Amino acid sequence: MWADFSTASDHGQMYGWGTLDARTADVAQSNLKRDGWLRSTDGDLVYFTEDPAYAIATDEDGFGMTYEFGDGWVKFADTKQGLLLIDWKG
């Protein structure tokens, strides 16, 4: 998380990346669906984004907090557009 904590503000950004086995990915996606997150796909990638009606902030396309699931990994950012900033070279 990046933010200026020296002052009360909603100007912070969240990013995350981690490895994930197929079973854990299935459970995580099932839980996100159960909790009302919206599912979409792009090729082999699966996205879950919060309902924009409840989002604190959204990107220019209207997406708030979003998870991106790939083969063996997951990314998270406070907007879908923010996922582009995560580039893992492992």
C-alpha positions as CSV (number, residue, x, y, z in Angstrom):
1,M,0.0,0.0,0.0
2,W,1.3,3.4,-0.9
3,A,-0.2,6.5,0.8
4,D,0.7,9.6,2.7
5,F,-0.2,8.7,6.3
6,S,1.0,12.0,7.7
7,T,-2.5,13.5,6.9
8,A,-6.0,12.2,6.9
9,S,-6.7,11.4,3.3
10,D,-8.3,8.9,0.9
11,H,-5.3,9.2,-1.4
12,G,-3.8,5.7,-1.2
13,Q,-3.1,3.0,-3.6
14,M,-3.1,-0.8,-3.1
15,Y,-1.3,-3.5,-5.1
16,G,-0.6,-7.1,-4.6
17,W,0.8,-10.2,-6.4
18,G,1.2,-13.8,-5.3
19,T,1.5,-17.4,-6.5
20,L,-1.7,-19.4,-6.2
21,D,-2.4,-23.1,-6.8
22,A,-5.5,-24.1,-8.8
23,R,-7.5,-25.3,-5.8
24,T,-6.8,-22.1,-3.9
25,A,-7.7,-20.0,-6.9
26,D,-11.0,-21.9,-7.3
27,V,-11.9,-21.3,-3.7
28,A,-10.9,-17.6,-3.8
29,Q,-13.0,-17.0,-7.0
30,S,-15.9,-18.9,-5.5
31,N,-15.8,-16.7,-2.4
32,L,-15.6,-13.5,-4.5
33,K,-18.6,-14.5,-6.6
34,R,-20.5,-15.4,-3.4
35,D,-19.7,-12.0,-2.0
36,G,-21.1,-10.1,-5.0
37,W,-17.9,-9.4,-6.9
38,L,-18.4,-9.2,-10.7
39,R,-16.6,-11.8,-12.9
40,S,-15.3,-11.1,-16.4
41,T,-12.7,-12.8,-18.6
42,D,-10.1,-11.8,-21.2
43,G,-8.6,-14.8,-22.9
44,D,-7.2,-17.0,-20.2
45,L,-7.4,-14.3,-17.5
46,V,-10.2,-14.1,-15.0
47,Y,-11.1,-10.8,-13.3
48,F,-13.3,-10.1,-10.3
49,T,-14.1,-6.5,-9.6
50,E,-16.2,-5.0,-6.8
51,D,-19.6,-3.7,-7.7
52,P,-19.0,-0.1,-8.9
53,A,-22.1,1.0,-7.0
54,Y,-20.1,0.4,-3.8
55,A,-16.6,1.4,-5.0
56,I,-14.7,4.1,-3.2
57,A,-12.8,5.0,-6.3
58,T,-13.0,3.8,-9.9
59,D,-10.7,4.0,-13.0
60,E,-11.8,5.7,-16.2
61,D,-13.7,2.6,-17.3
62,G,-15.6,2.4,-14.0
63,F,-13.7,-0.5,-12.3
64,G,-12.8,-0.3,-8.7
65,M,-10.8,-2.9,-6.7
66,T,-10.0,-5.8,-9.0
67,Y,-8.4,-9.3,-8.8
68,E,-6.8,-10.8,-11.9
69,F,-6.3,-14.5,-11.9
70,G,-3.7,-16.2,-14.2
71,D,-2.1,-19.6,-14.4
72,G,-0.6,-20.0,-11.0
73,W,-0.8,-16.4,-9.8
74,V,-3.2,-13.6,-8.8
75,K,-2.8,-9.8,-8.9
76,F,-4.8,-7.2,-7.0
77,A,-5.1,-3.4,-7.4
78,D,-7.4,-0.7,-6.2
79,T,-8.6,-0.3,-9.8
80,K,-8.5,-2.6,-12.8
81,Q,-6.3,-0.1,-14.6
82,G,-3.9,-0.3,-11.7
83,L,-3.2,-3.9,-12.5
84,L,-1.1,-2.8,-15.5
85,L,1.5,-1.4,-13.0
86,I,2.2,-4.9,-11.6
87,D,4.9,-6.6,-13.6
88,W,6.5,-9.6,-11.8
89,K,9.8,-10.8,-13.1
90,G,10.3,-14.0,-11.1
